[in-house]
Amino acid sequence: MSGSLSAPCVETATFAVPAAALRQVVVTSTRHKPQAHPLVREAAAGFRALGAEVLEDAPGELPLAKLAAEADLVVAIGGDGTLLSTARRLVGTHVPTLGVNLGKLGFLAEHSADDLRRYLAGDTPTRWRLSPKMMLQVHLEPLHGAALAPAYALNDVIVSQGVMTRLVHIDMDVDGEHASQYRADGLVISTPVGSTAYSLSLGGPILGQGLRAFVVTPSAPHTLTNRPIVLEGTARVGFRVSGPVDELALVVDGQERLELRAGDRFTVCAAPTDFCLIASGRSYFDILRAKLAWGAAPRLNDAAG
């Protein structure tokens, strides 16, 4: 990003730019979530009143990455789904993004509407932590036809079946070396962010958020020794659909679907740029306990006997 007011997006950096100092702000939201619309208008008006140029993400306008090319800040209003979509659409940029949660969980979108209002009012000193999030890049190479443009994921890439229950047959190689054959109901390739999502429910590990790594987790593997594996973030992992399929697809962050057929190959590696998220500064373990009840003690009946 040219002329950014923010520090480079690394783990030790902070976002300490007052709202009144911002020159250009992009506001984006979930269009199908009506409750976001009033806050979008309020935020846009607030930034304009402080002298910033405000660009609103609208259907039919420029792609978000181009819209935000010179921005000092992107404000994504909605929830975790909004932030997942925003991250994919900002690939190739380094603009800091503030996620404002109006949804249910708010695992990624840590900030509240009141946090945004306090920021606009300048009520508290701004010193949020910048948290670069590793993303995945996916290249699909159909057996018949041209390779598709890469897709990107902040959470995960899932090999998913439709209504059929046939085992999925997938061969995996890592940096060109054969690694494993999977016979399973499906497969999940997740980032450290996505390690707390579907992969976790399948028995995958929680990855530390500062790791440059991703995890491959099979769903109901036919071979009991096919356990989740954590791979270096520098790895280039290839997958080939080696058996017959019915309604098989790659699902990217739960929001994009790419059809898979027998013989198709896809490659997963780290995306060339990270997603620059503005974190609240709250401890990651505190978030795990609060949002996922991770490590919580069982609820016991106080009554004796």
LUMDOLUM-537189 format. One record per residue (C-alpha): residue in three letters; residue number from 0; x, y, z. Coordinates in nm, 3 decimals. Example, Ala and Ser with C-alpha at 12.3 -4.5 7.8 and 13.67 -1.06 7.14 Angstrom:
site rotor=ALA, pakol=0, c1=1.230, c2=-0.450, c3=0.780
site rotor=SER, pakol=1, c1=1.367, c2=-0.106, c3=0.714
//
This chain:
site rotor=MET, pakol=0, c1=0.000, c2=0.000, c3=0.000
site rotor=SER, pakol=1, c1=0.149, c2=0.329, c3=-0.105
site rotor=GLY, pakol=2, c1=0.203, c2=0.588, c3=0.166
site rotor=SER, pakol=3, c1=0.036, c2=0.390, c3=0.445
site rotor=LEU, pakol=4, c1=0.007, c2=0.563, c3=0.783
site rotor=SER, pakol=5, c1=0.024, c2=0.226, c3=0.960
site rotor=ALA, pakol=6, c1=0.332, c2=0.026, c3=1.058
site rotor=PRO, pakol=7, c1=0.426, c2=-0.279, c3=0.846
site rotor=CYS, pakol=8, c1=0.198, c2=-0.573, c3=0.925
site rotor=VAL, pakol=9, c1=0.416, c2=-0.792, c3=1.146
site rotor=GLU, pakol=10, c1=0.341, c2=-0.964, c3=1.478
site rotor=THR, pakol=11, c1=0.521, c2=-0.701, c3=1.687
site rotor=ALA, pakol=12, c1=0.357, c2=-0.399, c3=1.520
site rotor=THR, pakol=13, c1=0.065, c2=-0.192, c3=1.641
site rotor=PHE, pakol=14, c1=-0.203, c2=0.015, c3=1.472
site rotor=ALA, pakol=15, c1=-0.182, c2=0.350, c3=1.649
site rotor=VAL, pakol=16, c1=-0.335, c2=0.586, c3=1.392
site rotor=PRO, pakol=17, c1=-0.609, c2=0.812, c3=1.536
site rotor=ALA, pakol=18, c1=-0.930, c2=0.822, c3=1.335
site rotor=ALA, pakol=19, c1=-0.879, c2=1.195, c3=1.277
site rotor=ALA, pakol=20, c1=-0.546, c2=1.126, c3=1.101
site rotor=LEU, pakol=21, c1=-0.685, c2=0.883, c3=0.844
site rotor=ARG, pakol=22, c1=-0.685, c2=1.005, c3=0.485
site rotor=GLN, pakol=23, c1=-0.885, c2=0.729, c3=0.314
site rotor=VAL, pakol=24, c1=-1.110, c2=0.459, c3=0.460
site rotor=VAL, pakol=25, c1=-1.296, c2=0.175, c3=0.289
site rotor=VAL, pakol=26, c1=-1.615, c2=0.047, c3=0.453
site rotor=THR, pakol=27, c1=-1.750, c2=-0.295, c3=0.357
site rotor=SER, pakol=28, c1=-2.028, c2=-0.510, c3=0.500
site rotor=THR, pakol=29, c1=-2.248, c2=-0.813, c3=0.446
site rotor=ARG, pakol=30, c1=-2.519, c2=-0.700, c3=0.209
site rotor=HIS, pakol=31, c1=-2.765, c2=-0.968, c3=0.321
site rotor=LYS, pakol=32, c1=-2.737, c2=-0.860, c3=0.687
site rotor=PRO, pakol=33, c1=-2.974, c2=-0.560, c3=0.720
site rotor=GLN, pakol=34, c1=-2.864, c2=-0.486, c3=1.077
site rotor=ALA, pakol=35, c1=-2.522, c2=-0.386, c3=0.939
site rotor=HIS, pakol=36, c1=-2.657, c2=-0.109, c3=0.717
site rotor=PRO, pakol=37, c1=-2.722, c2=0.157, c3=0.987
site rotor=LEU, pakol=38, c1=-2.372, c2=0.110, c3=1.133
site rotor=VAL, pakol=39, c1=-2.218, c2=0.131, c3=0.784
site rotor=ARG, pakol=40, c1=-2.388, c2=0.468, c3=0.733
site rotor=GLU, pakol=41, c1=-2.290, c2=0.583, c3=1.083
site rotor=ALA, pakol=42, c1=-1.926, c2=0.483, c3=1.033
site rotor=ALA, pakol=43, c1=-1.903, c2=0.644, c3=0.689
site rotor=ALA, pakol=44, c1=-2.050, c2=0.968, c3=0.823
site rotor=GLY, pakol=45, c1=-1.816, c2=0.961, c3=1.123
site rotor=PHE, pakol=46, c1=-1.500, c2=0.920, c3=0.916
site rotor=ARG, pakol=47, c1=-1.613, c2=1.188, c3=0.669
site rotor=ALA, pakol=48, c1=-1.677, c2=1.429, c3=0.956
site rotor=LEU, pakol=49, c1=-1.313, c2=1.380, c3=1.059
site rotor=GLY, pakol=50, c1=-1.193, c2=1.469, c3=0.709
site rotor=ALA, pakol=51, c1=-1.127, c2=1.125, c3=0.561
site rotor=GLU, pakol=52, c1=-1.227, c2=1.020, c3=0.212
site rotor=VAL, pakol=53, c1=-1.468, c2=0.728, c3=0.255
site rotor=LEU, pakol=54, c1=-1.512, c2=0.465, c3=-0.015
site rotor=GLU, pakol=55, c1=-1.804, c2=0.228, c3=0.026
site rotor=ASP, pakol=56, c1=-1.785, c2=-0.123, c3=-0.117
site rotor=ALA, pakol=57, c1=-2.086, c2=-0.154, c3=-0.348
site rotor=PRO, pakol=58, c1=-2.204, c2=-0.414, c3=-0.603
site rotor=GLY, pakol=59, c1=-2.075, c2=-0.346, c3=-0.952
site rotor=GLU, pakol=60, c1=-1.800, c2=-0.114, c3=-0.832
site rotor=LEU, pakol=61, c1=-1.423, c2=-0.173, c3=-0.837
site rotor=PRO, pakol=62, c1=-1.287, c2=-0.497, c3=-0.686
site rotor=LEU, pakol=63, c1=-1.220, c2=-0.444, c3=-0.317
site rotor=ALA, pakol=64, c1=-0.841, c2=-0.483, c3=-0.357
site rotor=LYS, pakol=65, c1=-0.835, c2=-0.198, c3=-0.610
site rotor=LEU, pakol=66, c1=-1.076, c2=0.012, c3=-0.406
site rotor=ALA, pakol=67, c1=-0.849, c2=-0.023, c3=-0.102
site rotor=ALA, pakol=68, c1=-0.516, c2=0.017, c3=-0.286
site rotor=GLU, pakol=69, c1=-0.444, c2=0.358, c3=-0.129
site rotor=ALA, pakol=70, c1=-0.655, c2=0.320, c3=0.186
site rotor=ASP, pakol=71, c1=-0.523, c2=0.361, c3=0.539
site rotor=LEU, pakol=72, c1=-0.792, c2=0.135, c3=0.683
site rotor=VAL, pakol=73, c1=-1.066, c2=-0.110, c3=0.582
site rotor=VAL, pakol=74, c1=-1.361, c2=-0.147, c3=0.818
site rotor=ALA, pakol=75, c1=-1.550, c2=-0.475, c3=0.770
site rotor=ILE, pakol=76, c1=-1.889, c2=-0.469, c3=0.943
site rotor=GLY, pakol=77, c1=-2.083, c2=-0.792, c3=0.989
site rotor=GLY, pakol=78, c1=-1.919, c2=-1.093, c3=1.147
site rotor=ASP, pakol=79, c1=-1.667, c2=-1.368, c3=1.087
site rotor=GLY, pakol=80, c1=-1.820, c2=-1.456, c3=0.748
site rotor=THR, pakol=81, c1=-1.784, c2=-1.095, c3=0.637
site rotor=LEU, pakol=82, c1=-1.420, c2=-1.096, c3=0.745
site rotor=LEU, pakol=83, c1=-1.348, c2=-1.423, c3=0.558
site rotor=SER, pakol=84, c1=-1.491, c2=-1.274, c3=0.239
site rotor=THR, pakol=85, c1=-1.304, c2=-0.946, c3=0.294
site rotor=ALA, pakol=86, c1=-0.972, c2=-1.128, c3=0.344
site rotor=ARG, pakol=87, c1=-1.005, c2=-1.315, c3=0.014
site rotor=ARG, pakol=88, c1=-1.101, c2=-1.000, c3=-0.172
site rotor=LEU, pakol=89, c1=-0.803, c2=-0.808, c3=-0.030
site rotor=VAL, pakol=90, c1=-0.538, c2=-1.061, c3=-0.137
site rotor=GLY, pakol=91, c1=-0.234, c2=-0.877, c3=-0.269
site rotor=THR, pakol=92, c1=-0.278, c2=-0.576, c3=-0.041
site rotor=HIS, pakol=93, c1=-0.142, c2=-0.500, c3=0.306
site rotor=VAL, pakol=94, c1=-0.413, c2=-0.262, c3=0.425
site rotor=PRO, pakol=95, c1=-0.505, c2=-0.306, c3=0.795
site rotor=THR, pakol=96, c1=-0.861, c2=-0.434, c3=0.842
site rotor=LEU, pakol=97, c1=-1.083, c2=-0.372, c3=1.143
site rotor=GLY, pakol=98, c1=-1.350, c2=-0.640, c3=1.186
site rotor=VAL, pakol=99, c1=-1.666, c2=-0.519, c3=1.362
site rotor=ASN, pakol=100, c1=-1.885, c2=-0.801, c3=1.489
site rotor=LEU, pakol=101, c1=-2.262, c2=-0.796, c3=1.447
site rotor=GLY, pakol=102, c1=-2.281, c2=-1.175, c3=1.420
site rotor=LYS, pakol=103, c1=-2.301, c2=-1.456, c3=1.674
site rotor=LEU, pakol=104, c1=-1.945, c2=-1.575, c3=1.738
site rotor=GLY, pakol=105, c1=-1.702, c2=-1.293, c3=1.664
site rotor=PHE, pakol=106, c1=-1.393, c2=-1.515, c3=1.679
site rotor=LEU, pakol=107, c1=-1.214, c2=-1.316, c3=1.407
site rotor=ALA, pakol=108, c1=-1.419, c2=-0.997, c3=1.413
site rotor=GLU, pakol=109, c1=-1.319, c2=-0.907, c3=1.769
site rotor=HIS, pakol=110, c1=-1.434, c2=-0.546, c3=1.781
site rotor=SER, pakol=111, c1=-1.781, c2=-0.428, c3=1.879
site rotor=ALA, pakol=112, c1=-1.987, c2=-0.144, c3=1.735
site rotor=ASP, pakol=113, c1=-1.907, c2=0.053, c3=2.052
site rotor=ASP, pakol=114, c1=-1.533, c2=-0.003, c3=1.996
site rotor=LEU, pakol=115, c1=-1.574, c2=0.157, c3=1.653
site rotor=ARG, pakol=116, c1=-1.772, c2=0.448, c3=1.799
site rotor=ARG, pakol=117, c1=-1.507, c2=0.509, c3=2.066
site rotor=TYR, pakol=118, c1=-1.238, c2=0.504, c3=1.797
site rotor=LEU, pakol=119, c1=-1.427, c2=0.764, c3=1.594
site rotor=ALA, pakol=120, c1=-1.483, c2=0.980, c3=1.902
site rotor=GLY, pakol=121, c1=-1.116, c2=0.960, c3=2.003
site rotor=ASP, pakol=122, c1=-1.223, c2=0.865, c3=2.355
site rotor=THR, pakol=123, c1=-0.937, c2=0.622, c3=2.414
site rotor=PRO, pakol=124, c1=-0.578, c2=0.611, c3=2.284
site rotor=THR, pakol=125, c1=-0.562, c2=0.384, c3=1.980
site rotor=ARG, pakol=126, c1=-0.302, c2=0.113, c3=2.015
site rotor=TRP, pakol=127, c1=-0.435, c2=-0.207, c3=1.865
site rotor=ARG, pakol=128, c1=-0.212, c2=-0.496, c3=1.768
site rotor=LEU, pakol=129, c1=-0.157, c2=-0.584, c3=1.402
site rotor=SER, pakol=130, c1=-0.201, c2=-0.956, c3=1.347
site rotor=PRO, pakol=131, c1=-0.087, c2=-1.091, c3=1.008
site rotor=LYS, pakol=132, c1=-0.290, c2=-1.400, c3=0.917
site rotor=MET, pakol=133, c1=-0.148, c2=-1.662, c3=0.683
site rotor=MET, pakol=134, c1=-0.379, c2=-1.749, c3=0.395
site rotor=LEU, pakol=135, c1=-0.388, c2=-2.043, c3=0.154
site rotor=GLN, pakol=136, c1=-0.364, c2=-2.026, c3=-0.224
site rotor=VAL, pakol=137, c1=-0.539, c2=-2.304, c3=-0.418
site rotor=HIS, pakol=138, c1=-0.473, c2=-2.393, c3=-0.782
site rotor=LEU, pakol=139, c1=-0.719, c2=-2.635, c3=-0.944
site rotor=GLU, pakol=140, c1=-0.594, c2=-2.818, c3=-1.254
site rotor=PRO, pakol=141, c1=-0.880, c2=-3.018, c3=-1.408
site rotor=LEU, pakol=142, c1=-0.784, c2=-3.336, c3=-1.594
site rotor=HIS, pakol=143, c1=-0.982, c2=-3.202, c3=-1.889
site rotor=GLY, pakol=144, c1=-0.967, c2=-2.828, c3=-1.948
site rotor=ALA, pakol=145, c1=-0.751, c2=-2.533, c3=-1.855
site rotor=ALA, pakol=146, c1=-0.627, c2=-2.457, c3=-1.505
site rotor=LEU, pakol=147, c1=-0.848, c2=-2.216, c3=-1.311
site rotor=ALA, pakol=148, c1=-0.747, c2=-1.886, c3=-1.155
site rotor=PRO, pakol=149, c1=-0.621, c2=-1.935, c3=-0.799
site rotor=ALA, pakol=150, c1=-0.863, c2=-1.920, c3=-0.508
site rotor=TYR, pakol=151, c1=-0.770, c2=-1.801, c3=-0.159
site rotor=ALA, pakol=152, c1=-0.874, c2=-1.909, c3=0.190
site rotor=LEU, pakol=153, c1=-0.829, c2=-1.754, c3=0.532
site rotor=ASN, pakol=154, c1=-0.993, c2=-2.047, c3=0.714
site rotor=ASP, pakol=155, c1=-0.980, c2=-2.366, c3=0.514
site rotor=VAL, pakol=156, c1=-1.020, c2=-2.559, c3=0.192
site rotor=ILE, pakol=157, c1=-1.251, c2=-2.859, c3=0.222
site rotor=VAL, pakol=158, c1=-1.291, c2=-3.156, c3=-0.009
site rotor=SER, pakol=159, c1=-1.662, c2=-3.215, c3=0.037
site rotor=GLN, pakol=160, c1=-1.918, c2=-3.460, c3=-0.096
site rotor=GLY, pakol=161, c1=-2.278, c2=-3.393, c3=-0.187
site rotor=VAL, pakol=162, c1=-2.555, c2=-3.632, c3=-0.093
site rotor=MET, pakol=163, c1=-2.356, c2=-3.945, c3=-0.185
site rotor=THR, pakol=164, c1=-2.157, c2=-4.133, c3=0.078
site rotor=ARG, pakol=165, c1=-1.890, c2=-4.296, c3=-0.139
site rotor=LEU, pakol=166, c1=-1.536, c2=-4.284, c3=-0.001
site rotor=VAL, pakol=167, c1=-1.317, c2=-4.011, c3=-0.146
site rotor=HIS, pakol=168, c1=-0.987, c2=-4.137, c3=-0.292
site rotor=ILE, pakol=169, c1=-0.714, c2=-3.871, c3=-0.284
site rotor=ASP, pakol=170, c1=-0.337, c2=-3.899, c3=-0.322
site rotor=MET, pakol=171, c1=-0.120, c2=-3.634, c3=-0.154
site rotor=ASP, pakol=172, c1=0.236, c2=-3.528, c3=-0.231
site rotor=VAL, pakol=173, c1=0.446, c2=-3.271, c3=-0.046
site rotor=ASP, pakol=174, c1=0.703, c2=-3.073, c3=-0.245
site rotor=GLY, pakol=175, c1=0.685, c2=-3.334, c3=-0.519
site rotor=GLU, pakol=176, c1=0.731, c2=-3.635, c3=-0.290
site rotor=HIS, pakol=177, c1=0.450, c2=-3.886, c3=-0.241
site rotor=ALA, pakol=178, c1=0.321, c2=-3.851, c3=0.116
site rotor=SER, pakol=179, c1=-0.011, c2=-4.031, c3=0.165
site rotor=GLN, pakol=180, c1=-0.321, c2=-4.187, c3=0.018
site rotor=TYR, pakol=181, c1=-0.649, c2=-4.086, c3=0.175
site rotor=ARG, pakol=182, c1=-0.964, c2=-4.297, c3=0.170
site rotor=ALA, pakol=183, c1=-1.209, c2=-4.089, c3=0.368
site rotor=ASP, pakol=184, c1=-1.539, c2=-3.901, c3=0.365
site rotor=GLY, pakol=185, c1=-1.350, c2=-3.581, c3=0.292
site rotor=LEU, pakol=186, c1=-1.043, c2=-3.373, c3=0.364
site rotor=VAL, pakol=187, c1=-0.979, c2=-3.037, c3=0.533
site rotor=ILE, pakol=188, c1=-0.671, c2=-2.822, c3=0.470
site rotor=SER, pakol=189, c1=-0.669, c2=-2.538, c3=0.721
site rotor=THR, pakol=190, c1=-0.462, c2=-2.237, c3=0.823
site rotor=PRO, pakol=191, c1=-0.381, c2=-2.155, c3=1.188
site rotor=VAL, pakol=192, c1=-0.699, c2=-1.943, c3=1.184
site rotor=GLY, pakol=193, c1=-0.903, c2=-2.230, c3=1.040
site rotor=SER, pakol=194, c1=-0.756, c2=-2.485, c3=1.280
site rotor=THR, pakol=195, c1=-1.027, c2=-2.383, c3=1.529
site rotor=ALA, pakol=196, c1=-1.305, c2=-2.445, c3=1.276
site rotor=TYR, pakol=197, c1=-1.407, c2=-2.765, c3=1.093
site rotor=SER, pakol=198, c1=-1.064, c2=-2.926, c3=1.133
site rotor=LEU, pakol=199, c1=-1.094, c2=-2.901, c3=1.511
site rotor=SER, pakol=200, c1=-1.428, c2=-3.085, c3=1.509
site rotor=LEU, pakol=201, c1=-1.257, c2=-3.369, c3=1.317
site rotor=GLY, pakol=202, c1=-0.988, c2=-3.406, c3=1.582
site rotor=GLY, pakol=203, c1=-0.731, c2=-3.174, c3=1.427
site rotor=PRO, pakol=204, c1=-0.493, c2=-2.968, c3=1.645
site rotor=ILE, pakol=205, c1=-0.525, c2=-2.601, c3=1.732
site rotor=LEU, pakol=206, c1=-0.232, c2=-2.418, c3=1.573
site rotor=GLY, pakol=207, c1=-0.075, c2=-2.114, c3=1.736
site rotor=GLN, pakol=208, c1=-0.175, c2=-1.802, c3=1.546
site rotor=GLY, pakol=209, c1=0.185, c2=-1.696, c3=1.484
site rotor=LEU, pakol=210, c1=0.281, c2=-2.023, c3=1.315
site rotor=ARG, pakol=211, c1=0.359, c2=-2.041, c3=0.944
site rotor=ALA, pakol=212, c1=0.199, c2=-2.381, c3=0.896
site rotor=PHE, pakol=213, c1=-0.117, c2=-2.557, c3=0.788
site rotor=VAL, pakol=214, c1=-0.286, c2=-2.880, c3=0.884
site rotor=VAL, pakol=215, c1=-0.435, c2=-3.156, c3=0.666
site rotor=THR, pakol=216, c1=-0.717, c2=-3.338, c3=0.846
site rotor=PRO, pakol=217, c1=-0.911, c2=-3.631, c3=0.698
site rotor=SER, pakol=218, c1=-1.281, c2=-3.676, c3=0.774
site rotor=ALA, pakol=219, c1=-1.367, c2=-4.029, c3=0.891
site rotor=PRO, pakol=220, c1=-1.060, c2=-4.193, c3=0.731
site rotor=HIS, pakol=221, c1=-1.097, c2=-4.559, c3=0.633
site rotor=THR, pakol=222, c1=-0.740, c2=-4.622, c3=0.754
site rotor=LEU, pakol=223, c1=-0.708, c2=-4.553, c3=1.125
site rotor=THR, pakol=224, c1=-0.345, c2=-4.443, c3=1.090
site rotor=ASN, pakol=225, c1=-0.446, c2=-4.154, c3=0.859
site rotor=ARG, pakol=226, c1=-0.419, c2=-3.888, c3=1.129
site rotor=PRO, pakol=227, c1=-0.403, c2=-3.508, c3=1.090
site rotor=ILE, pakol=228, c1=-0.061, c2=-3.378, c3=0.985
site rotor=VAL, pakol=229, c1=0.089, c2=-3.032, c3=1.035
site rotor=LEU, pakol=230, c1=0.302, c2=-2.909, c3=0.743
site rotor=GLU, pakol=231, c1=0.546, c2=-2.620, c3=0.712
site rotor=GLY, pakol=232, c1=0.406, c2=-2.301, c3=0.565
site rotor=THR, pakol=233, c1=0.670, c2=-2.321, c3=0.290
site rotor=ALA, pakol=234, c1=0.537, c2=-2.656, c3=0.166
site rotor=ARG, pakol=235, c1=0.365, c2=-2.697, c3=-0.169
site rotor=VAL, pakol=236, c1=0.109, c2=-2.974, c3=-0.130
site rotor=GLY, pakol=237, c1=-0.049, c2=-3.149, c3=-0.426
site rotor=PHE, pakol=238, c1=-0.369, c2=-3.353, c3=-0.420
site rotor=ARG, pakol=239, c1=-0.509, c2=-3.577, c3=-0.694
site rotor=VAL, pakol=240, c1=-0.856, c2=-3.727, c3=-0.705
site rotor=SER, pakol=241, c1=-0.763, c2=-4.087, c3=-0.780
site rotor=GLY, pakol=242, c1=-1.098, c2=-4.265, c3=-0.763
site rotor=PRO, pakol=243, c1=-1.455, c2=-4.235, c3=-0.887
site rotor=VAL, pakol=244, c1=-1.651, c2=-3.942, c3=-0.748
site rotor=ASP, pakol=245, c1=-2.009, c2=-3.825, c3=-0.708
site rotor=GLU, pakol=246, c1=-2.082, c2=-3.457, c3=-0.645
site rotor=LEU, pakol=247, c1=-1.733, c2=-3.386, c3=-0.514
site rotor=ALA, pakol=248, c1=-1.617, c2=-3.027, c3=-0.470
site rotor=LEU, pakol=249, c1=-1.355, c2=-2.799, c3=-0.320
site rotor=VAL, pakol=250, c1=-1.522, c2=-2.558, c3=-0.079
site rotor=VAL, pakol=251, c1=-1.317, c2=-2.247, c3=-0.002
site rotor=ASP, pakol=252, c1=-1.390, c2=-2.078, c3=0.332
site rotor=GLY, pakol=253, c1=-1.742, c2=-2.217, c3=0.309
site rotor=GLN, pakol=254, c1=-1.821, c2=-1.950, c3=0.049
site rotor=GLU, pakol=255, c1=-1.680, c2=-2.066, c3=-0.286
site rotor=ARG, pakol=256, c1=-1.735, c2=-2.404, c3=-0.453
site rotor=LEU, pakol=257, c1=-1.518, c2=-2.560, c3=-0.725
site rotor=GLU, pakol=258, c1=-1.633, c2=-2.889, c3=-0.879
site rotor=LEU, pakol=259, c1=-1.395, c2=-3.186, c3=-0.870
site rotor=ARG, pakol=260, c1=-1.386, c2=-3.485, c3=-1.103
site rotor=ALA, pakol=261, c1=-1.179, c2=-3.803, c3=-1.116
site rotor=GLY, pakol=262, c1=-0.822, c2=-3.725, c3=-1.224
site rotor=ASP, pakol=263, c1=-0.838, c2=-3.358, c3=-1.124
site rotor=ARG, pakol=264, c1=-0.543, c2=-3.218, c3=-0.932
site rotor=PHE, pakol=265, c1=-0.520, c2=-2.921, c3=-0.700
site rotor=THR, pakol=266, c1=-0.224, c2=-2.762, c3=-0.524
site rotor=VAL, pakol=267, c1=-0.227, c2=-2.579, c3=-0.192
site rotor=CYS, pakol=268, c1=0.043, c2=-2.346, c3=-0.062
site rotor=ALA, pakol=269, c1=0.072, c2=-2.026, c3=0.141
site rotor=ALA, pakol=270, c1=-0.071, c2=-1.720, c3=-0.031
site rotor=PRO, pakol=271, c1=0.187, c2=-1.457, c3=-0.138
site rotor=THR, pakol=272, c1=0.053, c2=-1.204, c3=0.114
site rotor=ASP, pakol=273, c1=-0.100, c2=-1.227, c3=0.461
site rotor=PHE, pakol=274, c1=-0.430, c2=-1.077, c3=0.568
site rotor=CYS, pakol=275, c1=-0.353, c2=-0.780, c3=0.795
site rotor=LEU, pakol=276, c1=-0.607, c2=-0.798, c3=1.078
site rotor=ILE, pakol=277, c1=-0.635, c2=-0.541, c3=1.355
site rotor=ALA, pakol=278, c1=-0.667, c2=-0.746, c3=1.674
site rotor=SER, pakol=279, c1=-0.816, c2=-0.621, c3=1.998
site rotor=GLY, pakol=280, c1=-0.508, c2=-0.715, c3=2.200
site rotor=ARG, pakol=281, c1=-0.705, c2=-0.976, c3=2.391
site rotor=SER, pakol=282, c1=-0.514, c2=-1.296, c3=2.473
site rotor=TYR, pakol=283, c1=-0.564, c2=-1.575, c3=2.218
site rotor=PHE, pakol=284, c1=-0.621, c2=-1.824, c3=2.500
site rotor=ASP, pakol=285, c1=-0.879, c2=-1.592, c3=2.652
site rotor=ILE, pakol=286, c1=-1.060, c2=-1.587, c3=2.315
site rotor=LEU, pakol=287, c1=-1.044, c2=-1.968, c3=2.292
site rotor=ARG, pakol=288, c1=-1.196, c2=-1.999, c3=2.639
site rotor=ALA, pakol=289, c1=-1.463, c2=-1.734, c3=2.584
site rotor=LYS, pakol=290, c1=-1.570, c2=-1.828, c3=2.231
site rotor=LEU, pakol=291, c1=-1.508, c2=-2.205, c3=2.220
site rotor=ALA, pakol=292, c1=-1.511, c2=-2.297, c3=2.592
site rotor=TRP, pakol=293, c1=-1.165, c2=-2.442, c3=2.531
site rotor=GLY, pakol=294, c1=-1.013, c2=-2.607, c3=2.837
site rotor=ALA, pakol=295, c1=-1.315, c2=-2.516, c3=3.049
site rotor=ALA, pakol=296, c1=-1.384, c2=-2.729, c3=3.353
site rotor=PRO, pakol=297, c1=-1.702, c2=-2.939, c3=3.339
site rotor=ARG, pakol=298, c1=-2.006, c2=-2.789, c3=3.508
site rotor=LEU, pakol=299, c1=-2.064, c2=-2.979, c3=3.829
site rotor=ASN, pakol=300, c1=-2.373, c2=-2.991, c3=4.045
site rotor=ASP, pakol=301, c1=-2.302, c2=-2.813, c3=4.373
site rotor=ALA, pakol=302, c1=-2.553, c2=-3.030, c3=4.555
site rotor=ALA, pakol=303, c1=-2.400, c2=-3.310, c3=4.758
site rotor=GLY, pakol=304, c1=-2.483, c2=-3.668, c3=4.671
//
